[in-house]
Amino acid sequence: MSKRVMTGYVVSNKADKTIVVRCETMVQHPLYKKYIRRRKKFMAHDPHNSCRTGDKVQIIESRPLSKRKRWSLKNLLEKAA
């Protein structure tokens, strides 16, 4: 079974070895057929505290690491300006 990979932006890095990533997905409205942006925040494990707010990152599904942390940092795609 392959693990899910999501791309998003870091919105918080205040906790130790943890980042909060906001991921956007486009879903089609069932009646009007217009595409809508849906946003969701995920807590991810950042073992080296390498990410800063605004960075674009890829996260991958992992085993539960804490109460709300079920994702890990896969790679840093681009640094914030």
Jmol script that loads the backbone (N, CA, C; Angstrom):
load data "model"
ATOM      1  N   MET A   1       0.838  -1.179   0.000  1.00  0.00           N
ATOM      2  CA  MET A   1       0.000   0.000   0.000  1.00  0.00           C
ATOM      3  C   MET A   1       0.882   1.241   0.000  1.00  0.00           C
ATOM      4  N   SER A   2       0.645   2.152  -0.947  1.00  0.00           N
ATOM      5  CA  SER A   2       1.457   3.358  -1.017  1.00  0.00           C
ATOM      6  C   SER A   2       0.923   4.421  -0.067  1.00  0.00           C
ATOM      7  N   LYS A   3       1.822   5.231   0.444  1.00  0.00           N
ATOM      8  CA  LYS A   3       1.453   6.278   1.386  1.00  0.00           C
ATOM      9  C   LYS A   3       1.074   7.540   0.624  1.00  0.00           C
ATOM     10  N   ARG A   4       0.120   8.290   1.187  1.00  0.00           N
ATOM     11  CA  ARG A   4      -0.306   9.532   0.554  1.00  0.00           C
ATOM     12  C   ARG A   4       0.781  10.598   0.691  1.00  0.00           C
ATOM     13  N   VAL A   5       0.939  11.390  -0.361  1.00  0.00           N
ATOM     14  CA  VAL A   5       1.881  12.507  -0.361  1.00  0.00           C
ATOM     15  C   VAL A   5       1.083  13.758  -0.686  1.00  0.00           C
ATOM     16  N   MET A   6       1.269  14.815   0.117  1.00  0.00           N
ATOM     17  CA  MET A   6       0.563  16.064  -0.118  1.00  0.00           C
ATOM     18  C   MET A   6       1.553  17.212  -0.150  1.00  0.00           C
ATOM     19  N   THR A   7       1.184  18.268  -0.884  1.00  0.00           N
ATOM     20  CA  THR A   7       2.011  19.461  -1.005  1.00  0.00           C
ATOM     21  C   THR A   7       1.264  20.634  -0.399  1.00  0.00           C
ATOM     22  N   GLY A   8       1.982  21.462   0.344  1.00  0.00           N
ATOM     23  CA  GLY A   8       1.346  22.625   0.954  1.00  0.00           C
ATOM     24  C   GLY A   8       2.367  23.607   1.485  1.00  0.00           C
ATOM     25  N   TYR A   9       1.858  24.608   2.194  1.00  0.00           N
ATOM     26  CA  TYR A   9       2.699  25.667   2.735  1.00  0.00           C
ATOM     27  C   TYR A   9       2.720  25.606   4.256  1.00  0.00           C
ATOM     28  N   VAL A  10       3.883  25.869   4.847  1.00  0.00           N
ATOM     29  CA  VAL A  10       4.035  25.871   6.295  1.00  0.00           C
ATOM     30  C   VAL A  10       3.374  27.132   6.843  1.00  0.00           C
ATOM     31  N   VAL A  11       2.436  26.963   7.772  1.00  0.00           N
ATOM     32  CA  VAL A  11       1.774  28.109   8.396  1.00  0.00           C
ATOM     33  C   VAL A  11       2.256  28.332   9.827  1.00  0.00           C
ATOM     34  N   SER A  12       2.902  27.326  10.438  1.00  0.00           N
ATOM     35  CA  SER A  12       3.429  27.482  11.785  1.00  0.00           C
ATOM     36  C   SER A  12       4.587  26.514  11.999  1.00  0.00           C
ATOM     37  N   ASN A  13       5.609  26.994  12.709  1.00  0.00           N
ATOM     38  CA  ASN A  13       6.730  26.131  13.090  1.00  0.00           C
ATOM     39  C   ASN A  13       7.118  26.389  14.538  1.00  0.00           C
ATOM     40  N   LYS A  14       6.152  26.811  15.339  1.00  0.00           N
ATOM     41  CA  LYS A  14       6.419  27.198  16.725  1.00  0.00           C
ATOM     42  C   LYS A  14       6.760  26.005  17.627  1.00  0.00           C
ATOM     43  N   ALA A  15       6.151  24.860  17.382  1.00  0.00           N
ATOM     44  CA  ALA A  15       6.419  23.682  18.218  1.00  0.00           C
ATOM     45  C   ALA A  15       7.758  23.050  17.829  1.00  0.00           C
ATOM     46  N   ASP A  16       8.362  22.346  18.774  1.00  0.00           N
ATOM     47  CA  ASP A  16       9.649  21.699  18.528  1.00  0.00           C
ATOM     48  C   ASP A  16       9.457  20.465  17.648  1.00  0.00           C
ATOM     49  N   LYS A  17      10.198  20.413  16.542  1.00  0.00           N
ATOM     50  CA  LYS A  17      10.178  19.296  15.589  1.00  0.00           C
ATOM     51  C   LYS A  17       8.795  19.049  14.979  1.00  0.00           C
ATOM     52  N   THR A  18       7.967  20.088  14.921  1.00  0.00           N
ATOM     53  CA  THR A  18       6.627  19.975  14.347  1.00  0.00           C
ATOM     54  C   THR A  18       6.338  21.195  13.486  1.00  0.00           C
ATOM     55  N   ILE A  19       5.717  20.958  12.336  1.00  0.00           N
ATOM     56  CA  ILE A  19       5.249  22.051  11.486  1.00  0.00           C
ATOM     57  C   ILE A  19       3.769  21.835  11.204  1.00  0.00           C
ATOM     58  N   VAL A  20       3.067  22.928  10.953  1.00  0.00           N
ATOM     59  CA  VAL A  20       1.672  22.853  10.543  1.00  0.00           C
ATOM     60  C   VAL A  20       1.639  23.249   9.076  1.00  0.00           C
ATOM     61  N   VAL A  21       1.110  22.359   8.236  1.00  0.00           N
ATOM     62  CA  VAL A  21       1.096  22.555   6.790  1.00  0.00           C
ATOM     63  C   VAL A  21      -0.339  22.712   6.314  1.00  0.00           C
ATOM     64  N   ARG A  22      -0.604  23.775   5.532  1.00  0.00           N
ATOM     65  CA  ARG A  22      -1.927  23.980   4.956  1.00  0.00           C
ATOM     66  C   ARG A  22      -1.907  23.474   3.520  1.00  0.00           C
ATOM     67  N   CYS A  23      -2.752  22.481   3.240  1.00  0.00           N
ATOM     68  CA  CYS A  23      -2.837  21.884   1.908  1.00  0.00           C
ATOM     69  C   CYS A  23      -4.151  22.286   1.251  1.00  0.00           C
ATOM     70  N   GLU A  24      -4.088  22.609  -0.028  1.00  0.00           N
ATOM     71  CA  GLU A  24      -5.278  22.982  -0.785  1.00  0.00           C
ATOM     72  C   GLU A  24      -5.611  21.904  -1.798  1.00  0.00           C
ATOM     73  N   THR A  25      -6.891  21.580  -1.897  1.00  0.00           N
ATOM     74  CA  THR A  25      -7.353  20.661  -2.927  1.00  0.00           C
ATOM     75  C   THR A  25      -8.506  21.314  -3.676  1.00  0.00           C
ATOM     76  N   MET A  26      -8.651  20.991  -4.936  1.00  0.00           N
ATOM     77  CA  MET A  26      -9.748  21.506  -5.750  1.00  0.00           C
ATOM     78  C   MET A  26     -10.802  20.408  -5.849  1.00  0.00           C
ATOM     79  N   VAL A  27     -12.030  20.723  -5.450  1.00  0.00           N
ATOM     80  CA  VAL A  27     -13.134  19.770  -5.541  1.00  0.00           C
ATOM     81  C   VAL A  27     -14.255  20.397  -6.355  1.00  0.00           C
ATOM     82  N   GLN A  28     -14.960  19.562  -7.077  1.00  0.00           N
ATOM     83  CA  GLN A  28     -16.048  20.044  -7.904  1.00  0.00           C
ATOM     84  C   GLN A  28     -17.347  20.071  -7.101  1.00  0.00           C
ATOM     85  N   HIS A  29     -18.071  21.185  -7.196  1.00  0.00           N
ATOM     86  CA  HIS A  29     -19.347  21.301  -6.506  1.00  0.00           C
ATOM     87  C   HIS A  29     -20.325  20.309  -7.134  1.00  0.00           C
ATOM     88  N   PRO A  30     -21.043  19.522  -6.321  1.00  0.00           N
ATOM     89  CA  PRO A  30     -21.894  18.477  -6.881  1.00  0.00           C
ATOM     90  C   PRO A  30     -23.043  18.985  -7.758  1.00  0.00           C
ATOM     91  N   LEU A  31     -23.598  20.140  -7.434  1.00  0.00           N
ATOM     92  CA  LEU A  31     -24.734  20.658  -8.202  1.00  0.00           C
ATOM     93  C   LEU A  31     -24.294  21.632  -9.291  1.00  0.00           C
ATOM     94  N   TYR A  32     -23.434  22.603  -8.943  1.00  0.00           N
ATOM     95  CA  TYR A  32     -23.081  23.674  -9.874  1.00  0.00           C
ATOM     96  C   TYR A  32     -21.864  23.374 -10.731  1.00  0.00           C
ATOM     97  N   LYS A  33     -21.155  22.290 -10.443  1.00  0.00           N
ATOM     98  CA  LYS A  33     -20.004  21.823 -11.232  1.00  0.00           C
ATOM     99  C   LYS A  33     -18.842  22.821 -11.274  1.00  0.00           C
ATOM    100  N   LYS A  34     -18.844  23.786 -10.368  1.00  0.00           N
ATOM    101  CA  LYS A  34     -17.752  24.747 -10.295  1.00  0.00           C
ATOM    102  C   LYS A  34     -16.691  24.188  -9.345  1.00  0.00           C
ATOM    103  N   TYR A  35     -15.412  24.439  -9.649  1.00  0.00           N
ATOM    104  CA  TYR A  35     -14.332  23.950  -8.793  1.00  0.00           C
ATOM    105  C   TYR A  35     -14.109  24.909  -7.629  1.00  0.00           C
ATOM    106  N   ILE A  36     -14.013  24.349  -6.425  1.00  0.00           N
ATOM    107  CA  ILE A  36     -13.862  25.111  -5.193  1.00  0.00           C
ATOM    108  C   ILE A  36     -12.579  24.672  -4.506  1.00  0.00           C
ATOM    109  N   ARG A  37     -11.871  25.629  -3.889  1.00  0.00           N
ATOM    110  CA  ARG A  37     -10.671  25.297  -3.119  1.00  0.00           C
ATOM    111  C   ARG A  37     -11.071  24.875  -1.715  1.00  0.00           C
ATOM    112  N   ARG A  38     -10.557  23.728  -1.294  1.00  0.00           N
ATOM    113  CA  ARG A  38     -10.757  23.263   0.074  1.00  0.00           C
ATOM    114  C   ARG A  38      -9.393  23.252   0.754  1.00  0.00           C
ATOM    115  N   ARG A  39      -9.325  23.816   1.961  1.00  0.00           N
ATOM    116  CA  ARG A  39      -8.059  23.874   2.692  1.00  0.00           C
ATOM    117  C   ARG A  39      -8.153  23.035   3.954  1.00  0.00           C
ATOM    118  N   LYS A  40      -7.049  22.368   4.276  1.00  0.00           N
ATOM    119  CA  LYS A  40      -6.990  21.591   5.501  1.00  0.00           C
ATOM    120  C   LYS A  40      -5.582  21.698   6.061  1.00  0.00           C
ATOM    121  N   LYS A  41      -5.482  21.730   7.391  1.00  0.00           N
ATOM    122  CA  LYS A  41      -4.182  21.834   8.043  1.00  0.00           C
ATOM    123  C   LYS A  41      -3.776  20.480   8.618  1.00  0.00           C
ATOM    124  N   PHE A  42      -2.517  20.136   8.413  1.00  0.00           N
ATOM    125  CA  PHE A  42      -1.958  18.889   8.922  1.00  0.00           C
ATOM    126  C   PHE A  42      -0.735  19.202   9.761  1.00  0.00           C
ATOM    127  N   MET A  43      -0.579  18.477  10.872  1.00  0.00           N
ATOM    128  CA  MET A  43       0.637  18.595  11.669  1.00  0.00           C
ATOM    129  C   MET A  43       1.615  17.538  11.170  1.00  0.00           C
ATOM    130  N   ALA A  44       2.852  17.948  10.924  1.00  0.00           N
ATOM    131  CA  ALA A  44       3.850  17.044  10.363  1.00  0.00           C
ATOM    132  C   ALA A  44       5.132  17.096  11.182  1.00  0.00           C
ATOM    133  N   HIS A  45       5.852  15.984  11.189  1.00  0.00           N
ATOM    134  CA  HIS A  45       7.110  15.851  11.924  1.00  0.00           C
ATOM    135  C   HIS A  45       8.256  16.417  11.094  1.00  0.00           C
ATOM    136  N   ASP A  46       8.991  17.364  11.685  1.00  0.00           N
ATOM    137  CA  ASP A  46      10.161  17.980  11.045  1.00  0.00           C
ATOM    138  C   ASP A  46      11.358  17.724  11.969  1.00  0.00           C
ATOM    139  N   PRO A  47      12.066  16.604  11.801  1.00  0.00           N
ATOM    140  CA  PRO A  47      13.082  16.191  12.777  1.00  0.00           C
ATOM    141  C   PRO A  47      14.244  17.161  12.968  1.00  0.00           C
ATOM    142  N   HIS A  48      14.592  17.952  11.940  1.00  0.00           N
ATOM    143  CA  HIS A  48      15.746  18.857  12.034  1.00  0.00           C
ATOM    144  C   HIS A  48      15.351  20.319  12.210  1.00  0.00           C
ATOM    145  N   ASN A  49      14.058  20.594  12.405  1.00  0.00           N
ATOM    146  CA  ASN A  49      13.548  21.971  12.512  1.00  0.00           C
ATOM    147  C   ASN A  49      14.041  22.833  11.343  1.00  0.00           C
ATOM    148  N   SER A  50      13.982  22.284  10.133  1.00  0.00           N
ATOM    149  CA  SER A  50      14.538  22.961   8.958  1.00  0.00           C
ATOM    150  C   SER A  50      13.556  23.901   8.264  1.00  0.00           C
ATOM    151  N   CYS A  51      12.271  23.782   8.538  1.00  0.00           N
ATOM    152  CA  CYS A  51      11.267  24.571   7.825  1.00  0.00           C
ATOM    153  C   CYS A  51      10.912  25.854   8.550  1.00  0.00           C
ATOM    154  N   ARG A  52      10.594  26.875   7.759  1.00  0.00           N
ATOM    155  CA  ARG A  52      10.152  28.163   8.283  1.00  0.00           C
ATOM    156  C   ARG A  52       8.767  28.457   7.724  1.00  0.00           C
ATOM    157  N   THR A  53       8.069  29.405   8.320  1.00  0.00           N
ATOM    158  CA  THR A  53       6.737  29.799   7.861  1.00  0.00           C
ATOM    159  C   THR A  53       6.823  30.310   6.422  1.00  0.00           C
ATOM    160  N   GLY A  54       5.930  29.820   5.570  1.00  0.00           N
ATOM    161  CA  GLY A  54       5.896  30.238   4.165  1.00  0.00           C
ATOM    162  C   GLY A  54       6.598  29.292   3.214  1.00  0.00           C
ATOM    163  N   ASP A  55       7.357  28.331   3.724  1.00  0.00           N
ATOM    164  CA  ASP A  55       8.049  27.363   2.865  1.00  0.00           C
ATOM    165  C   ASP A  55       7.038  26.426   2.207  1.00  0.00           C
ATOM    166  N   LYS A  56       7.330  26.041   0.965  1.00  0.00           N
ATOM    167  CA  LYS A  56       6.508  25.047   0.273  1.00  0.00           C
ATOM    168  C   LYS A  56       7.138  23.676   0.514  1.00  0.00           C
ATOM    169  N   VAL A  57       6.344  22.739   1.056  1.00  0.00           N
ATOM    170  CA  VAL A  57       6.874  21.439   1.448  1.00  0.00           C
ATOM    171  C   VAL A  57       5.998  20.301   0.931  1.00  0.00           C
ATOM    172  N   GLN A  58       6.596  19.117   0.931  1.00  0.00           N
ATOM    173  CA  GLN A  58       5.876  17.887   0.626  1.00  0.00           C
ATOM    174  C   GLN A  58       5.861  17.059   1.900  1.00  0.00           C
ATOM    175  N   ILE A  59       4.669  16.539   2.273  1.00  0.00           N
ATOM    176  CA  ILE A  59       4.562  15.704   3.459  1.00  0.00           C
ATOM    177  C   ILE A  59       4.051  14.326   3.056  1.00  0.00           C
ATOM    178  N   ILE A  60       4.428  13.325   3.846  1.00  0.00           N
ATOM    179  CA  ILE A  60       4.042  11.947   3.545  1.00  0.00           C
ATOM    180  C   ILE A  60       3.392  11.337   4.782  1.00  0.00           C
ATOM    181  N   GLU A  61       2.419  10.489   4.544  1.00  0.00           N
ATOM    182  CA  GLU A  61       1.705   9.805   5.622  1.00  0.00           C
ATOM    183  C   GLU A  61       2.676   8.926   6.415  1.00  0.00           C
ATOM    184  N   SER A  62       2.485   8.884   7.741  1.00  0.00           N
ATOM    185  CA  SER A  62       3.343   8.037   8.573  1.00  0.00           C
ATOM    186  C   SER A  62       2.539   7.464   9.732  1.00  0.00           C
ATOM    187  N   ARG A  63       3.201   6.709  10.573  1.00  0.00           N
ATOM    188  CA  ARG A  63       2.543   6.157  11.751  1.00  0.00           C
ATOM    189  C   ARG A  63       2.213   7.303  12.704  1.00  0.00           C
ATOM    190  N   PRO A  64       1.274   7.110  13.629  1.00  0.00           N
ATOM    191  CA  PRO A  64       0.968   8.166  14.599  1.00  0.00           C
ATOM    192  C   PRO A  64       2.190   8.494  15.472  1.00  0.00           C
ATOM    193  N   LEU A  65       2.581   9.766  15.472  1.00  0.00           N
ATOM    194  CA  LEU A  65       3.731  10.211  16.252  1.00  0.00           C
ATOM    195  C   LEU A  65       3.308  10.921  17.529  1.00  0.00           C
ATOM    196  N   SER A  66       2.090  11.459  17.536  1.00  0.00           N
ATOM    197  CA  SER A  66       1.504  12.070  18.728  1.00  0.00           C
ATOM    198  C   SER A  66      -0.006  12.093  18.519  1.00  0.00           C
ATOM    199  N   LYS A  67      -0.723  12.822  19.363  1.00  0.00           N
ATOM    200  CA  LYS A  67      -2.184  12.829  19.287  1.00  0.00           C
ATOM    201  C   LYS A  67      -2.686  13.304  17.920  1.00  0.00           C
ATOM    202  N   ARG A  68      -2.100  14.379  17.363  1.00  0.00           N
ATOM    203  CA  ARG A  68      -2.570  14.938  16.095  1.00  0.00           C
ATOM    204  C   ARG A  68      -1.571  14.819  14.953  1.00  0.00           C
ATOM    205  N   LYS A  69      -0.398  14.251  15.205  1.00  0.00           N
ATOM    206  CA  LYS A  69       0.665  14.219  14.200  1.00  0.00           C
ATOM    207  C   LYS A  69       0.738  12.851  13.532  1.00  0.00           C
ATOM    208  N   ARG A  70       0.298  12.800  12.263  1.00  0.00           N
ATOM    209  CA  ARG A  70       0.309  11.555  11.488  1.00  0.00           C
ATOM    210  C   ARG A  70       1.019  11.709  10.152  1.00  0.00           C
ATOM    211  N   TRP A  71       1.781  12.780   9.978  1.00  0.00           N
ATOM    212  CA  TRP A  71       2.495  13.066   8.735  1.00  0.00           C
ATOM    213  C   TRP A  71       3.943  13.388   9.052  1.00  0.00           C
ATOM    214  N   SER A  72       4.826  13.181   8.068  1.00  0.00           N
ATOM    215  CA  SER A  72       6.239  13.516   8.206  1.00  0.00           C
ATOM    216  C   SER A  72       6.670  14.348   7.019  1.00  0.00           C
ATOM    217  N   LEU A  73       7.673  15.176   7.238  1.00  0.00           N
ATOM    218  CA  LEU A  73       8.226  16.000   6.164  1.00  0.00           C
ATOM    219  C   LEU A  73       8.962  15.093   5.179  1.00  0.00           C
ATOM    220  N   LYS A  74       8.593  15.193   3.888  1.00  0.00           N
ATOM    221  CA  LYS A  74       9.282  14.401   2.868  1.00  0.00           C
ATOM    222  C   LYS A  74      10.414  15.198   2.277  1.00  0.00           C
ATOM    223  N   ASN A  75      10.106  16.388   1.734  1.00  0.00           N
ATOM    224  CA  ASN A  75      11.165  17.284   1.284  1.00  0.00           C
ATOM    225  C   ASN A  75      10.688  18.724   1.211  1.00  0.00           C
ATOM    226  N   LEU A  76      11.671  19.621   1.222  1.00  0.00           N
ATOM    227  CA  LEU A  76      11.419  21.053   1.163  1.00  0.00           C
ATOM    228  C   LEU A  76      11.499  21.467  -0.300  1.00  0.00           C
ATOM    229  N   LEU A  77      10.391  21.936  -0.881  1.00  0.00           N
ATOM    230  CA  LEU A  77      10.361  22.264  -2.299  1.00  0.00           C
ATOM    231  C   LEU A  77      10.920  23.647  -2.594  1.00  0.00           C
ATOM    232  N   GLU A  78      10.492  24.656  -1.827  1.00  0.00           N
ATOM    233  CA  GLU A  78      11.073  25.985  -2.001  1.00  0.00           C
ATOM    234  C   GLU A  78      10.988  26.783  -0.712  1.00  0.00           C
ATOM    235  N   LYS A  79      12.020  27.601  -0.491  1.00  0.00           N
ATOM    236  CA  LYS A  79      12.102  28.436   0.706  1.00  0.00           C
ATOM    237  C   LYS A  79      11.233  29.682   0.522  1.00  0.00           C
ATOM    238  N   ALA A  80      10.748  30.223   1.645  1.00  0.00           N
ATOM    239  CA  ALA A  80       9.973  31.464   1.608  1.00  0.00           C
ATOM    240  C   ALA A  80      10.906  32.626   1.293  1.00  0.00           C
ATOM    241  N   ALA A  81      10.373  33.613   0.586  1.00  0.00           N
ATOM    242  CA  ALA A  81      11.193  34.765   0.183  1.00  0.00           C
ATOM    243  C   ALA A  81      11.501  35.669   1.367  1.00  0.00           C
TER     244      ALA A  81
END
end "model"
wireframe off; spacefill off
backbone 0.3
color backbone group
